[in-house]
Amino acid sequence: MEDLKIKPLTTEQLIISVDRLTRFKETEVKYLRVFFDIITSNLLVPKYKKTELEKMDYTELTTLAESIINYSFKNLGINIQNTGTINERLLNYEKSIFKITKNTEILLKNKINYDAFIHLLSGDIPKNLQWLKHLACDDDIKEIRNNMSLRFPVEKVLIVEGATEETLLPTFAQKCGYDFDKNGIYIISAGGKNQVVKLYYSLAEKLNIPIFVLLDKDAKENQEYIKTKLRNCDKIHLLNCGEFEDLLPLELVKRTLEYELNNISIIEQEILTIEEPMVKLLEEIFKTRGMHDFKKVEFAQMVRRNILLETDISAEIKAIITEVKKI
């Protein structure tokens, strides 16, 4: 490796790289992506194409990537010695979360100078990087996660259909005394009931940790598909009503609309008492106000700002949170 000619990574590029390496993504996929990007962009001699890297031995690939990263630190004048503590803890963490092949383990057994990475991290950084900073110490990382709401290390995955659940469930759970970030709950919006099935199939094959799946009432067929591959540690909850919006207490919806839409009229409030799906009623209200089309994401953010009381949490939402807690 003495004959390498390297274009050093900038501070920003180094932070982007470590962020990608520590996200909740399949281990092999994220490591190969980062290593390929670094080698094709920053290794000048010898020069490799991505097609050549895809055929390369994982040991050589790892050595090239770590050489570029560590050289970049020296170029920035960061000469902190790597203790290897973070490397080992990352290896053990990834192995506890994902099913790791021998090749993937080679990627994880790198000699990247993570102690130098810590030197670069400051200010407002994502939770995975906050967690990374604490891996250098000998303290109980789960206790640190609980004290600082770090989300990492991840212990459970919650798959939901859409952004409404992704936005509101953590807030409802917090009001019930169960903080998702403190307990390592990673929530993923799949983007529809069919995508939930695909995502579950994919994660169930790769993960060692429990998965909780939340589906709308109309997804009974999708529920049956998931049941065919459901692991003993996983659970599915099919809503008793239509969509997640239908679980929102009427008073919470009214308060949200009054506050966010600057006092809705009595006529519009009466619309909410009609026996129709909540989304359909909200679409009508937004239409009559002459506003833009009703958007679930925006409305979920409105609701989140107005969750104040225990009565803002319906019985089924409380039941879902209890189930997530127990798996």
N, C-alpha and C positions, 0 to 999 in steps of 0.2 A: 504493500500500500504506500510505499515511500514515493512512487512515481506519479501519484495522483496530483492533478492540477485542479484546484477547487476555487469556485466563486463563492465567497462566504455568504451565508444567509444573513439578512438584516435582523435587527432585534424584533421587528414586527413579524417577519417570516418565521422566526424561531418560536414566537409565542403562538402563532397560528398553528404551527406544526404540533406543539405539545398539547394545544387545545384539542386538535383532531385525534391525537393518540389517546387521550383520556376521556373522550366522550363515551356515552353508552351506545356503542356500536359493536357489531361482530368483530372480534379481535383481528382475525386474519385480514378481513376486508379493509379495516381502517389502517392497519400497519402497512399493508402493501400499497395502499393509496398514497400515504405520506412518504414512504420510502421511494416509490416510483417517481413522485413529483420532485423530491429533493435530488435524486440522482440524475434525472433527465434535465433538470434546470440548472443545477449547481456543480455538477461534475463536468469539467471541461475536457480533461484528459485522464483516462480514456473516455470516449464518448459512447454512450449506449442509447439505443432506441428502446421504447417501451416493450416492443415485441421481443427484444433480446433479454430484457429484465424478467419478462414473464417466464422465460425458460431457465433463468439463472438459479443456481443452488441458493437456498435460503441463508446459508451461513455466509456466503460471499455477499449476498444482497444486504444482509444486516450489517456486515463489516463496513461496506461502502457508505451506507446511510449514517451509521454512528460516527464514521471518520469525518464526514462532511459537517455534521452537527457539532461535534466537539472541536473541530478546527475553527468553526464559526465563532464559538465562544472565545477561543484564544485570540482571534482576530479583533474581537470587541474589547480585549483586555481583561476578560473574566477568567482568572486562573484558579478558580475554586476547585479543590480536589473532590472527586466523587467518592462518597462513602459506600455507595451501592445499596444503601438502605431502601431508598425509594424504588430502585429497580426491582429489588426482591419483593417488596410489598405490592408493587404493580403486577408482578408475575403471579403472586399468590392470589391476588384479587381477581384477575382475569380468569384464572383457572377455577376459582370458586363460582364465578358467574356463568362462564361459557364452557361448552365442551371443546377442549383444546386438542388439536392433533399434534403430532411430534414436530411437524414442520412449523406450525404456528408457535410452538414453544420456543423454537430457535429464534423467531422474531422477538419474542418476549425476553429472551436471555441476552439482551443487548447490553452494551457498556456505554449507553448514552449518559452524558453527565447531567443527571436530573438535579443535582445540587446547584449546578450553574443555572438551570432553568428557574429554580426558585428565586435566584437573585434578580431575575428579570420581572417577576410577577409582583405587581402592586396596584393599588387603586381599585376601581370597580371591575372585577373580573368574574367570569362565569363560575358557577358552583363547583364544577369539576376541577377548575384550577385552584379554587379556594381549598378544596379537599386535598389536592396534590401538595400544596404548601405544608399541610399538616402531616403528610406521610413521612416527612423527614424526622419527626420526633418519635419517641418510644411510647407515647401516651395511647390509651385505648381509642382507636379511631372512631368506633361507634359512639362512644361517650362524647367525643368532640362533635360528631355529626349531630347528636341530640342537642348539645348545648348551642350549636351555631346554625342549626337547620341547613346542613350542607347537601342533603339528598344522597350524597355518596358516602360510603359504599352503598350501592343499590341492593335491596333485599327482595323486593317484589316488583312485578310489572303489572300495570293496570291498562288494559286496552279498551278504549271507548270508540264509539262511532264518529263523533264529531267534536267540534271546537267548544260547544256549549258545555259538555261534560268536562272536557279538559280544563276549561276556564273556571268552572264553578265548584267542581267536586273538592279540590284542595281547600277552598275557602269554607265550604260547608263542613268539611272534616275538621278544620281548625276550630270552628265554632263548637264542634262536638268534643273538643279536647284531644283530637288525634291529628297531629301535624304530619302531613305526608313527607315533607323534607326531613324532619327529625327522625322519621322511621324508615327512610330509604325507599319510599314508594316512587317509582318512575312511571308517569302517566303518558300514554301515547294515543294521539288521535289518529285513527286509521283512515278516516275519510269515507265512511260508508260501511254498511253491513257486509257487503261482499269483500271489501278490503280487510275487514276485521278477520274474516276466515283465513284469508291468505296470510295475513300477518301472524295470526296465531299458529298456523301450520309451520311457518318459517321459524318463529321463536321457540316453539315447543321442541323442535329438533336440535336447537342450539343452546338453550338455556338450562342451567341447573337449579334456578330459583323459580318460585311459584308465579303463576300468571292468573290474574283475575280478568274476566271478560264481561263487559257490560253491553247489552244489546237492547234496542228498542223492541216494543211488543210485536211489531210486524216481522221480526227476524227469527221466527220459530224454525224455519227451514235452515237458516244459517246456524242456528243453535244445534240442530241435529248433525250438521256437517262437522261442527267442532267436537261434538260428543264422541264421534268415531275415533278421534285422536286425543281425547282429553286425558291428561296425565292425572295421577292420583293426587298430586299436590295442587292442582288447578281448580278453578271454579268459574261457572257461568251464572250470570244473573240476567234474566229476561224481565224487562219492565212490565209491571202489571197494567200500566196505562200505555198510551201511544208512544210519545217521544219524551225526552228528558225535560223539555219545556213544560210538559203537562204535569210534572211533579212539583213545579214551583207553586207555593201557596199564593192564592189570589191577592192577598193583602201585600205581599212582597212585590208582585207584578204591578199593582196599582201604585204603590209607593215609588217604585222605580220610574214608571211613566210620568207621574206627577212631578217628580224631581228633575228628571232628564228632559222631559218634553215641555216643561214650564206650565204645569197645571192643565192636565187634560180635562176635557169637558165632561159633564155628567153623562151625556149621550154616549161618549166614547167609553166611559167606565161601564155603562150598561151593556156594551158589546161583550165585555169580558164574562158576563153571566150566561151567555148563550152556550148551549151544549155543542161546542165545536172544538177541534184541536186548537191548542193555545197558539201555535205558530200561525194558523189561518186567521185567528182573531187579531193577532199582532200585525199581520200583513195588512189587514183592513184598517187598523188604527193608523199605521204609518202612512197609508195611502190617503186617508181622509185628512191627515195633517198637512198634506202637500209636501211631505218629505221625500227623501230618496227611498228606494225599495227597502223593505225590512231585511236586515242582515243578522244572522244568528250570532256571529262573532261579536259584532258591535253591541247587540242587546245583552249578551252574556257579560260583557265588560260593564255595562250599565248596572245589571243586577248585582254583580260582585261588589260594586261600590255601595250598594244599598242593603246588603245583608247585615242586619243589626241585632235581631232578636232570636231567641230559641224557636219562636213560632214561625220564623222564616225558613225553617228546615222541616220538610214534610216527613211523615213516618217512614215512607219507603226510602227516602234519601238517607235517613238515619240507619235503616236496615242495611243498605248497601255499604255504608261506611263501616258498620260492625262486621259485615262479612269480609271486607277487605282486611280489616284488622286481624281477623281470626285465621285467615289462610296461611 
